[in-house]
Amino acid sequence: MLKVKTPEEVLDLLEEAFPGRMEEETVPLERSLGRVLSRPIVAGEYVPDFHRSTVDGYAVRASDTFGCSQSIPAILPLAGEVLMGEGPSGPLPPGSCMAVPTGGAVPPGADSVVMLEYAEEYGDGTVGIHAPAAPGMNLIFRGDDVTPGRAVLPAGRRLQPQDLGALAALGVSSVPVAKRPVAGILSTGDELVPIQAAPGPGQVRDVNSALLGAVAEEAGAVCRHYGIVPDREELLEERLNAALEDCDLVVVSGGSSVGARDAVCRVLERQGQVLFHGVAMKPGKPTLAGKVRGKAVLGLPGHPVAAFFTAQLFVRFLLAQMMGRRTRRHAVTARLEENLGANHGRSQYQGVRLTRSPEGYTARPVWGKSGLITSLAATDGYLCIPRDCEGLPAGAEAEVFLYTVEEEENGF
């Protein structure tokens, strides 16, 4: 008999049991996409480091243009031109203007830029300004983006393309990141054959090695595959020990229940400590976890759909914690197309297909038993029916968690 814990209790237990963080390493900026910052990035300089124009036009003192119009332009001597990539030749003399390009440096003394459309060169060294300027108009001031000492990116952030742009602007060419955890992936079962093999009677291909390896890699891990282990306890123990030598985390699928041939729990009891065995969720009730030599071993159900949902919840969480991240799944609100019953007493996870319309999202449950992987491939996300709820009626709104999008709790 399994003594089940709720999914929330399992997450709390994993957080407490494995508080350690991966060591830091430094990688080139161009190889840092998707990596997790091990410490915050603090600006050491101004960005930009000079006042910049946002338009092609003329740098002016705004006060020299007050009251001008199309019929009564302010006529200002042209004091020079700022070339792109160069600084101004000197400050802007009072009562004059200076030509500047978009992105060009604005000379000291100027406090605004008039667009070309509102100016006219007369050919005699003067420029007519046809519209008054306001202080700060069409300008980016020094340090508008970043000032020294400002925290730009927090520790624990998984770097996105826009983050690499910010790091490049700061001159950060080498980025401090958490080492990627090494996750060992191991499948058990006499019925399993490699994916390239033709299954015989009573045999199935090893779906979970590819499935769980993909979940772990998407979460930031480096995966090592340890193949298929028959239902022989001594072989499982031997292969598990080999994986623990090389990996920071081991994920075993199959053999997690309480049958005579389900040996994962017994091996973990001998090798270390069983933290829990059984989760009040459907699918995924036989899930277990142990601690061996300070490392996490997760035992997931052998049925692929159950393995997938438990990996989404627990493997992702544990890998994120190892890299110093705290994440939440991105969700959308959708209206159910049909009734969805639930197994009272367990949190139920159900894959759904989303359809978007002007009125919002609708969600259609994709039915399939826990061993039917192709039903999972037809879904866009999943919803969770709480354990104290007996189901949701058609038309009810529910939160649907997407597989492919993940947001950070820690931001700017």
C-alpha positions as CSV (number, residue, x, y, z in Angstrom):
1,M,0.0,0.0,0.0
2,L,1.4,3.4,-1.0
3,K,1.3,6.2,1.5
4,V,0.7,9.0,-0.9
5,K,1.6,12.7,-0.6
6,T,0.0,15.6,-2.5
7,P,2.0,17.1,-5.4
8,E,2.5,20.2,-3.3
9,E,3.9,18.2,-0.4
10,V,6.3,16.5,-2.9
11,L,7.6,19.8,-4.2
12,D,8.2,21.0,-0.7
13,L,10.0,17.8,0.2
14,L,12.2,18.0,-2.8
15,E,13.1,21.6,-2.1
16,E,14.1,20.8,1.4
17,A,16.0,17.6,0.6
18,F,18.1,19.0,-2.2
19,P,19.0,22.6,-1.4
20,G,22.4,22.5,-3.2
21,R,23.2,24.4,-6.3
22,M,25.4,23.6,-9.2
23,E,28.9,25.1,-9.4
24,E,29.5,28.2,-11.5
25,E,31.3,28.2,-14.9
26,T,32.0,31.0,-17.4
27,V,30.9,30.7,-21.0
28,P,31.2,33.0,-24.0
29,L,28.3,35.3,-24.5
30,E,27.5,33.7,-27.9
31,R,27.1,30.3,-26.1
32,S,25.1,31.5,-23.1
33,L,21.5,31.4,-24.6
34,G,19.3,29.2,-22.4
35,R,21.9,29.1,-19.6
36,V,21.1,30.2,-16.1
37,L,22.9,33.1,-14.5
38,S,24.7,32.1,-11.3
39,R,24.9,35.6,-10.0
40,P,23.4,39.0,-10.9
41,I,24.7,41.2,-13.6
42,V,25.3,44.7,-12.4
43,A,26.1,47.5,-14.8
44,G,29.6,49.1,-14.5
45,E,29.0,51.9,-17.0
46,Y,26.4,54.1,-18.6
47,V,24.3,52.8,-21.5
48,P,24.3,54.8,-23.7
49,D,27.4,56.7,-22.7
50,F,26.4,59.9,-24.4
51,H,23.2,61.9,-25.3
52,R,21.8,60.4,-28.5
53,S,19.4,61.6,-31.1
54,T,16.4,59.4,-32.0
55,V,15.8,61.2,-35.3
56,D,17.6,62.7,-38.3
57,G,17.5,66.5,-37.6
58,Y,19.1,69.4,-35.8
59,A,20.3,69.7,-32.3
60,V,19.0,72.9,-30.7
61,R,18.4,74.7,-27.4
62,A,14.6,74.4,-27.1
63,S,14.4,77.9,-25.8
64,D,15.7,79.2,-29.2
65,T,12.7,77.7,-30.9
66,F,9.9,78.9,-28.7
67,G,7.1,80.7,-30.5
68,C,8.3,79.7,-34.0
69,S,5.8,78.4,-36.6
70,Q,5.6,77.5,-40.3
71,S,5.0,81.2,-41.2
72,I,7.4,82.6,-38.6
73,P,10.4,80.2,-38.4
74,A,13.2,80.5,-36.0
75,I,16.3,81.1,-38.1
76,L,19.4,79.6,-36.6
77,P,23.0,79.5,-37.9
78,L,24.2,76.0,-38.7
79,A,27.2,75.4,-36.4
80,G,28.3,72.1,-37.9
81,E,27.4,68.5,-38.4
82,V,27.9,65.4,-36.1
83,L,28.9,62.4,-38.1
84,M,27.8,58.9,-37.1
85,G,30.3,57.2,-34.9
86,E,32.0,60.4,-34.0
87,G,31.6,62.9,-31.2
88,P,30.6,66.5,-31.8
89,S,33.4,69.0,-32.6
90,G,32.4,71.1,-29.6
91,P,29.5,72.4,-27.6
92,L,26.5,74.0,-29.4
93,P,26.8,77.8,-29.4
94,P,23.8,79.7,-28.1
95,G,21.3,80.6,-30.7
96,S,22.5,78.0,-33.3
97,C,21.8,74.5,-34.4
98,M,23.9,71.4,-35.4
99,A,23.0,68.6,-37.8
100,V,22.8,65.2,-36.2
101,P,21.8,61.7,-37.6
102,T,19.6,59.2,-35.9
103,G,21.7,57.6,-33.1
104,G,24.3,60.3,-33.4
105,A,25.9,62.1,-30.4
106,V,24.2,65.4,-29.4
107,P,26.6,68.2,-28.6
108,P,26.8,69.7,-25.1
109,G,24.4,72.6,-24.7
110,A,21.7,71.1,-26.9
111,D,18.6,69.8,-25.0
112,S,16.4,68.7,-27.9
113,V,16.5,67.7,-31.6
114,V,14.1,69.0,-34.3
115,M,13.2,66.5,-37.0
116,L,14.3,67.2,-40.6
117,E,10.6,67.5,-41.6
118,Y,10.2,70.6,-39.4
119,A,13.4,72.3,-40.6
120,E,14.7,73.8,-43.8
121,E,18.3,74.7,-44.8
122,Y,18.3,78.0,-46.7
123,G,21.7,77.5,-48.3
124,D,23.3,80.5,-46.7
125,G,24.5,78.7,-43.6
126,T,21.2,79.1,-41.7
127,V,18.4,76.7,-40.9
128,G,14.7,77.6,-40.5
129,I,12.9,75.8,-37.7
130,H,9.2,75.6,-38.3
131,A,7.9,74.0,-35.1
132,P,8.9,74.7,-31.5
133,A,10.9,72.0,-29.7
134,A,10.4,70.9,-26.1
135,P,13.4,70.1,-23.8
136,G,14.2,66.4,-24.1
137,M,12.4,66.0,-27.4
138,N,13.8,63.3,-29.7
139,L,16.6,62.6,-27.2
140,I,18.0,59.6,-25.3
141,F,20.0,60.9,-22.5
142,R,23.2,59.4,-21.2
143,G,22.4,56.5,-18.9
144,D,18.7,56.4,-19.9
145,D,19.0,52.6,-20.4
146,V,21.5,51.7,-17.7
147,T,23.5,53.5,-15.0
148,P,26.5,52.2,-13.1
149,G,25.5,50.0,-10.1
150,R,22.1,49.1,-11.5
151,A,21.2,45.3,-11.4
152,V,20.4,44.5,-15.0
153,L,19.7,40.7,-14.8
154,P,19.1,38.7,-11.6
155,A,20.8,35.5,-10.6
156,G,18.7,32.5,-11.6
157,R,17.5,34.0,-14.9
158,R,17.5,31.6,-17.8
159,L,19.0,33.8,-20.6
160,Q,16.8,34.8,-23.5
161,P,17.9,36.5,-26.8
162,Q,17.0,40.0,-25.4
163,D,19.2,39.3,-22.4
164,L,22.2,38.6,-24.6
165,G,21.6,41.9,-26.2
166,A,21.6,43.7,-22.8
167,L,24.8,41.9,-21.9
168,A,26.4,42.9,-25.2
169,A,25.5,46.5,-24.5
170,L,27.3,46.3,-21.2
171,G,30.4,44.8,-22.7
172,V,29.9,41.4,-21.0
173,S,31.6,38.9,-23.3
174,S,31.9,36.1,-20.7
175,V,28.9,35.1,-18.7
176,P,28.8,33.5,-15.2
177,V,26.3,30.6,-15.3
178,A,25.4,27.5,-13.3
179,K,26.8,24.3,-14.7
180,R,24.2,22.2,-16.4
181,P,23.1,19.3,-14.2
182,V,23.9,15.9,-15.7
183,A,20.7,13.8,-15.7
184,G,20.9,10.0,-16.0
185,I,18.0,8.4,-17.8
186,L,17.3,4.7,-17.1
187,S,14.3,2.5,-18.2
188,T,13.3,-0.8,-16.6
189,G,11.2,-3.6,-17.8
190,D,11.5,-7.1,-19.5
191,E,8.9,-5.9,-22.1
192,L,11.1,-3.0,-23.4
193,V,13.1,-3.1,-26.6
194,P,15.2,-0.3,-28.2
195,I,13.4,2.1,-30.4
196,Q,15.1,0.8,-33.5
197,A,14.0,-2.8,-32.8
198,A,10.8,-4.5,-34.0
199,P,8.8,-5.4,-30.9
200,G,7.9,-9.1,-30.5
201,P,4.8,-10.5,-28.8
202,G,4.3,-8.7,-25.5
203,Q,7.1,-6.2,-26.2
204,V,7.0,-2.4,-26.6
205,R,9.6,0.1,-27.6
206,D,11.4,2.2,-24.9
207,V,9.5,5.4,-25.3
208,N,10.5,6.9,-21.9
209,S,14.2,7.2,-22.6
210,A,13.6,9.7,-25.4
211,L,10.6,11.3,-23.7
212,L,12.2,11.9,-20.3
213,G,15.5,12.8,-21.8
214,A,13.8,15.5,-23.9
215,V,12.0,16.9,-20.8
216,A,15.3,17.1,-18.9
217,E,17.2,18.7,-21.7
218,E,14.5,21.3,-22.3
219,A,14.8,22.1,-18.6
220,G,18.5,22.7,-19.0
221,A,20.1,19.4,-18.2
222,V,22.8,17.4,-20.0
223,C,21.4,13.8,-20.5
224,R,23.2,10.5,-20.3
225,H,21.3,7.4,-21.3
226,Y,21.9,4.2,-19.5
227,G,19.6,2.0,-21.6
228,I,17.1,-0.6,-20.7
229,V,17.5,-2.8,-17.5
230,P,15.5,-6.1,-17.3
231,D,13.4,-6.7,-14.2
232,R,16.3,-8.1,-12.2
233,E,17.1,-6.3,-9.0
234,E,20.8,-6.8,-9.0
235,L,21.1,-5.4,-12.6
236,L,19.1,-2.4,-11.6
237,E,21.3,-1.8,-8.6
238,E,24.4,-2.1,-10.7
239,R,23.2,0.3,-13.4
240,L,21.9,2.8,-10.9
241,N,25.3,2.9,-9.2
242,A,27.0,3.5,-12.5
243,A,24.6,6.4,-13.2
244,L,25.2,7.9,-9.8
245,E,28.9,7.9,-10.4
246,D,28.5,10.2,-13.4
247,C,25.3,12.1,-12.9
248,D,23.8,14.8,-10.6
249,L,20.3,13.3,-10.9
250,V,19.0,10.0,-12.0
251,V,15.5,9.4,-13.4
252,V,14.3,5.8,-13.6
253,S,11.1,4.9,-15.3
254,G,9.2,1.7,-14.6
255,G,9.5,-0.5,-11.5
256,S,8.2,2.2,-9.2
257,S,5.0,0.5,-8.0
258,V,4.7,-2.1,-5.2
259,G,4.7,-5.4,-7.2
260,A,7.1,-8.2,-6.7
261,R,9.0,-7.1,-9.9
262,D,9.0,-3.4,-9.0
263,A,12.4,-3.1,-7.5
264,V,13.3,0.6,-7.5
265,C,12.0,1.3,-4.0
266,R,13.9,-1.7,-2.5
267,V,17.1,-0.7,-4.2
268,L,16.8,2.9,-2.9
269,E,16.2,1.6,0.6
270,R,19.4,-0.3,0.5
271,Q,21.5,2.4,-1.2
272,G,20.2,5.4,0.7
273,Q,16.9,6.9,1.8
274,V,13.4,6.8,0.3
275,L,11.9,10.2,0.6
276,F,8.3,9.4,-0.5
277,H,6.6,6.6,-2.4
278,G,3.2,7.5,-3.9
279,V,1.7,10.8,-5.0
280,A,-2.0,11.7,-4.9
281,M,-2.2,12.4,-8.6
282,K,-3.6,10.7,-11.7
283,P,-1.8,9.6,-13.7
284,G,1.4,9.1,-11.7
285,K,0.4,7.6,-8.3
286,P,3.4,5.2,-8.0
287,T,6.0,8.0,-8.3
288,L,8.8,7.9,-5.7
289,A,12.1,9.6,-4.9
290,G,15.2,8.7,-3.0
291,K,18.4,10.3,-1.8
292,V,21.6,8.4,-2.5
293,R,25.0,9.8,-1.8
294,G,23.4,13.2,-1.6
295,K,21.9,12.9,-5.1
296,A,18.3,12.7,-6.1
297,V,16.9,9.5,-7.7
298,L,13.3,9.9,-9.1
299,G,11.4,6.7,-9.8
300,L,8.6,7.4,-12.3
301,P,5.8,5.2,-13.6
302,G,6.6,3.2,-16.7
303,H,3.5,4.3,-18.7
304,P,4.7,7.2,-20.9
305,V,1.8,9.6,-20.2
306,A,2.2,9.1,-16.4
307,A,6.0,9.5,-16.8
308,F,5.5,12.6,-18.8
309,F,3.3,14.4,-16.3
310,T,5.4,13.5,-13.3
311,A,8.5,14.6,-15.1
312,Q,6.8,17.9,-16.0
313,L,6.0,18.5,-12.3
314,F,9.0,17.0,-10.4
315,V,12.0,16.6,-12.8
316,R,11.6,20.1,-14.1
317,F,11.3,21.5,-10.6
318,L,14.3,19.7,-9.3
319,L,16.5,20.7,-12.2
320,A,15.5,24.3,-11.9
321,Q,16.3,24.3,-8.2
322,M,19.7,22.8,-8.9
323,M,20.5,25.7,-11.2
324,G,19.1,28.3,-8.8
325,R,15.9,29.0,-10.7
326,R,12.3,29.3,-9.5
327,T,9.8,28.9,-12.3
328,R,6.2,28.8,-13.0
329,R,4.4,27.3,-15.9
330,H,2.8,29.8,-18.4
331,A,-0.9,29.3,-18.4
332,V,-3.9,30.5,-20.4
333,T,-7.6,30.6,-19.4
334,A,-9.8,28.4,-21.6
335,R,-13.4,27.3,-21.6
336,L,-14.0,23.6,-21.6
337,E,-15.8,22.1,-24.6
338,E,-17.1,19.1,-22.7
339,N,-17.6,17.7,-19.3
340,L,-14.5,16.5,-17.6
341,G,-14.9,14.0,-14.7
342,A,-12.3,13.5,-12.0
343,N,-11.2,10.7,-9.7
344,H,-12.0,12.1,-6.2
345,G,-9.1,12.2,-3.8
346,R,-6.3,12.7,-6.4
347,S,-5.2,15.7,-8.4
348,Q,-6.0,14.8,-12.0
349,Y,-3.9,16.0,-14.9
350,Q,-5.6,16.0,-18.3
351,G,-4.0,16.9,-21.7
352,V,-6.1,19.3,-23.8
353,R,-6.1,20.6,-27.3
354,L,-6.5,24.4,-27.5
355,T,-8.5,26.4,-30.1
356,R,-8.3,30.2,-30.2
357,S,-11.1,32.4,-31.3
358,P,-12.0,36.1,-30.9
359,E,-13.8,35.1,-27.7
360,G,-10.7,33.5,-26.3
361,Y,-9.4,29.9,-25.9
362,T,-11.5,26.7,-25.8
363,A,-10.0,23.5,-24.5
364,R,-11.0,20.0,-25.7
365,P,-9.8,17.1,-23.6
366,V,-7.8,14.5,-25.5
367,W,-8.8,11.2,-24.1
368,G,-6.3,8.4,-23.8
369,K,-5.1,5.9,-21.2
370,S,-1.7,6.4,-19.5
371,G,0.1,4.1,-21.8
372,L,-1.1,5.8,-25.0
373,I,1.7,8.3,-26.0
374,T,0.2,9.4,-29.3
375,S,-2.8,11.0,-27.4
376,L,-0.3,13.2,-25.5
377,A,1.3,14.3,-28.8
378,A,-2.1,15.7,-29.9
379,T,-2.3,18.1,-26.9
380,D,-1.1,21.7,-26.5
381,G,-1.0,21.7,-22.7
382,Y,-2.7,20.3,-19.6
383,L,-5.0,21.3,-16.8
384,C,-5.2,20.1,-13.3
385,I,-8.4,19.2,-11.5
386,P,-7.8,19.6,-7.7
387,R,-8.1,16.5,-5.6
388,D,-11.2,17.8,-3.7
389,C,-13.1,18.4,-7.0
390,E,-15.2,15.8,-8.7
391,G,-14.9,17.3,-12.2
392,L,-15.6,20.3,-14.3
393,P,-18.7,20.9,-16.5
394,A,-18.7,21.9,-20.1
395,G,-18.4,25.7,-20.4
396,A,-16.4,26.1,-17.2
397,E,-13.2,28.1,-17.3
398,A,-10.0,26.4,-16.4
399,E,-6.3,27.2,-16.3
400,V,-4.4,25.4,-19.0
401,F,-0.6,25.1,-18.6
402,L,1.4,25.2,-21.8
403,Y,4.2,22.7,-22.5
404,T,6.5,24.9,-24.5
405,V,6.4,28.3,-22.7
406,E,7.9,28.9,-19.3
407,E,8.2,32.2,-17.4
408,E,10.6,33.2,-14.7
409,E,9.5,34.3,-11.3
410,N,12.7,36.3,-11.0
411,G,12.7,39.1,-13.4
412,F,14.1,42.6,-13.7
